Amino acid sequence: MVRTMPSDRIRDHAGQGAATTVAAHRARRRLRADRARQLADLLRRLLLTGAFPDGVLPHESTLATEYGASRNTVREALDLLRAEGLVERQPGVGTVVVAHKYPHGLDRLMGLAETLREHGRVTNEVRTMGPAPAPAPVADRLGLAPGTDVLYIERLRRLGGLPLSLDLTYIPLDIGTELLGADLENTDVFRLLEAVTGQRLGHAEITLEAVSADTHSAAVLEAPRGAAVLMLERLTHLADGRPVDLEFIRFRGDRITMSGLLHRNR
């Protein structure tokens, strides 16, 4: 089966001069690079969804035939995936999958351990926990006066022993005080908030963006300084509407994907 992609062949019309030939050559290179990115996107999706159960990608010639691409395009696509740390070339074996990304749903209000339960145990390393004055932007989001004390928690989350996210959490102190003696290393904050308040969590506002890992985040996440990380800002409210949990979560971009199911309003 040949999976159709835009053709990467550009004809050079004879007799139109050297300038035309150079322009055509540059156009071919640009088109091949564009097609390599397209093919890398398709292969990335396949390997992240377990389409290669033995962990080995098809041979370059097989991929070229299947996708109607040139061998050079296939090589460039695999180079892109290699640069992302997803695959490696092993002599005598071929291109193998060396990293896995875990799906994090954005369409349900769940803690990380709840979301990733099927992929293994999420462990929490509580690095810092205690009362601290709320910075003005934090106080504003939580509906507090500037400088009001909140419970500040910094946690490193791991999945399968590998660093996954660095979570900075701010909780109003009247609720947070009840969490000071809680087992945060083995229990999601969401579950604790519902237990302490006697209410279900209602909804959350989220913002997701790519940021560069600062020195501290890079060291904790064991990522290169300046590496791209996904930063999720989430303000969670109780069922009665009160904001109770403001989080800034930095995810290693090479270990997680964000997904959701969206419906179009009529």
C-alpha positions in Angstrom: 0.0 0.0 0.0 1.4 3.4 -1.0 0.5 6.2 1.4 0.1 9.3 -0.8 2.1 12.4 0.0 2.9 15.5 -2.2 5.4 14.6 -4.9 9.0 15.6 -4.2 10.0 15.6 -7.9 10.6 19.0 -9.6 11.5 19.0 -13.3 14.3 21.2 -14.5 13.4 22.5 -17.9 16.3 22.3 -20.3 17.5 25.4 -22.1 16.4 27.9 -19.4 19.9 28.7 -18.2 22.1 28.2 -15.2 20.0 30.5 -13.0 16.9 28.4 -13.6 18.9 25.2 -12.8 20.2 26.7 -9.5 16.7 27.9 -8.6 15.2 24.5 -9.4 17.9 22.7 -7.3 17.1 25.0 -4.3 13.4 24.4 -4.8 14.1 20.6 -4.8 16.0 20.9 -1.5 13.3 22.9 0.1 10.6 20.5 -1.1 12.5 17.5 0.2 13.0 19.2 3.6 9.2 19.9 3.7 8.4 16.3 2.8 10.9 15.0 5.3 9.0 17.0 8.0 5.7 15.6 6.8 7.0 12.1 6.8 8.6 12.6 10.3 5.2 13.7 11.6 3.5 10.6 10.2 6.2 8.2 11.6 6.2 10.0 14.9 2.5 9.4 15.3 2.9 5.7 14.4 5.8 5.0 16.8 4.0 6.9 19.6 0.9 4.8 19.2 2.8 1.5 19.2 2.6 0.8 15.5 6.0 -0.9 15.6 5.5 -3.5 18.4 9.0 -5.0 18.0 10.5 -1.5 18.3 12.1 -1.6 14.8 11.0 0.7 12.0 10.7 -0.7 8.4 13.8 -0.4 6.2 14.4 2.9 4.4 13.5 1.4 1.1 10.3 0.0 2.4 9.3 3.4 3.8 10.3 5.1 0.6 8.0 2.7 -1.4 5.2 2.9 1.1 5.1 6.7 1.2 6.1 7.4 -2.3 9.2 9.3 -1.1 12.8 9.3 -2.1 15.4 7.5 0.0 17.0 10.9 0.8 13.7 12.2 2.1 13.3 9.1 4.3 16.8 9.5 5.7 16.1 13.2 6.5 12.8 12.3 8.2 14.6 9.6 10.3 17.3 12.2 11.2 14.6 14.5 12.5 13.2 11.8 14.8 16.7 10.9 15.9 17.3 14.6 16.8 14.2 14.4 19.0 15.6 11.4 20.8 12.9 9.1 19.6 14.9 6.7 17.5 18.5 5.5 17.0 20.3 3.7 14.3 21.7 0.3 15.4 24.2 -1.5 13.1 22.8 -4.8 11.9 19.3 -4.0 13.2 18.1 -0.7 11.6 16.3 2.2 13.1 14.9 1.4 16.5 12.5 3.2 18.9 14.5 4.3 22.0 12.0 6.6 23.8 8.3 6.6 24.5 6.0 9.5 25.1 3.0 9.2 27.4 -0.4 10.7 26.6 -1.8 13.3 29.0 -5.5 14.1 28.4 -6.6 17.7 28.5 -10.3 17.0 28.3 -10.8 15.7 31.8 -9.8 17.2 35.2 -7.5 14.5 36.6 -4.2 14.4 38.4 -1.1 13.1 36.7 -1.1 9.7 38.5 -4.8 9.2 37.6 -4.1 10.1 33.9 -1.0 7.9 33.5 -2.1 5.0 35.8 -2.1 2.5 32.9 1.5 3.3 32.0 3.0 2.7 35.4 3.3 4.2 38.8 3.8 7.9 39.1 6.1 8.8 42.1 6.3 12.1 43.7 9.4 13.6 45.3 8.4 16.5 47.5 11.3 19.0 47.2 9.8 21.9 49.0 6.6 22.3 51.1 5.5 25.0 53.5 3.8 28.4 53.9 5.0 31.3 51.8 3.8 34.8 50.8 1.9 34.6 47.6 3.4 36.6 44.7 1.0 39.2 43.4 0.0 37.3 40.2 -0.6 34.1 42.3 -2.7 36.0 44.9 -4.7 37.5 42.1 -5.5 34.1 40.5 -6.5 32.6 43.8 -8.6 35.6 44.8 -6.4 36.6 47.8 -4.8 39.8 49.0 -1.2 40.3 47.8 1.3 38.8 50.2 -1.2 36.5 51.8 0.4 33.3 52.9 -0.3 30.2 50.8 0.9 26.6 50.9 3.7 26.3 48.3 4.7 22.8 47.1 7.4 21.8 44.7 7.4 18.3 43.4 9.3 16.2 41.0 7.1 13.6 39.3 8.6 10.4 37.8 7.2 7.7 35.7 9.1 4.4 35.5 11.8 6.1 37.4 12.4 8.8 34.8 11.8 12.5 35.5 8.6 13.6 33.9 7.5 16.9 35.3 8.4 19.6 37.8 5.2 20.9 39.6 5.0 24.2 41.4 1.7 24.4 43.4 0.0 27.2 45.3 -2.9 26.5 47.6 -4.8 28.9 50.0 -3.5 28.3 53.4 -6.9 27.6 55.1 -7.0 24.5 52.9 -3.3 23.9 52.6 -2.7 23.6 56.3 -4.6 20.4 56.3 -2.2 19.0 53.7 1.0 19.6 55.7 0.8 16.2 57.2 -0.5 14.4 54.2 1.3 11.7 52.2 2.0 13.8 49.1 4.5 11.3 47.8 1.8 8.7 47.2 -1.4 10.7 46.9 -2.6 13.1 44.2 -3.2 16.6 45.5 -6.6 16.6 43.7 -7.8 13.7 45.9 -6.5 15.4 49.0 -8.3 18.7 48.2 -11.6 16.9 47.8 -11.1 15.0 51.0 -10.2 18.2 53.0 -12.9 20.4 51.6 -15.6 17.9 51.3 -16.3 19.1 47.8 -15.7 17.7 44.3 -13.4 19.7 42.1 -15.5 21.5 39.5 -13.4 22.9 36.7 -10.0 24.2 35.7 -8.6 26.9 33.5 -5.5 25.8 31.6 -2.8 27.4 29.5 -0.2 25.3 27.6 2.9 26.7 26.0 6.4 25.7 25.1 9.2 27.4 27.2 12.9 26.9 27.5 14.1 25.0 30.6 15.8 27.3 33.0 18.9 26.2 34.9 16.9 24.9 37.9 14.2 23.1 35.9 16.8 21.5 33.6 18.8 20.2 36.5 15.8 18.7 38.3 14.3 17.2 35.1 17.7 16.0 34.0 17.2 17.8 30.7 19.7 20.0 28.8 19.6 23.7 29.8 17.5 25.6 27.3 15.7 22.4 26.1 12.0 22.9 25.2 9.6 21.9 27.9 5.8 22.0 27.9 4.6 24.4 30.6 1.0 23.9 31.8 -0.6 26.5 33.9 -3.7 25.2 35.6 -6.1 27.0 38.0 -8.5 24.5 39.6 -11.8 25.4 41.2 -14.0 23.6 43.6 -17.5 22.7 42.6 -18.8 26.0 44.2 -16.4 28.0 42.0 -13.7 28.8 44.6 -10.1 28.7 43.1 -8.1 26.4 45.3 -5.1 25.2 43.3 -2.8 27.1 41.0 -0.1 25.0 39.3 2.8 25.6 37.0 3.8 22.2 35.6 6.9 21.8 33.4 6.8 18.6 31.4 9.7 17.1 29.6 8.6 17.5 26.0 10.3 14.3 24.9 8.3 12.2 27.4 4.7 13.4 27.1 2.1 14.3 24.6 -1.0 16.4 25.2 -4.3 15.3 23.7 -8.0 16.0 24.0 -11.4 15.6 22.4 -12.9 18.8 21.2 -16.5 19.4 20.1 -17.6 22.2 17.9 -20.5 24.3 19.3 -23.4 24.7 17.0 
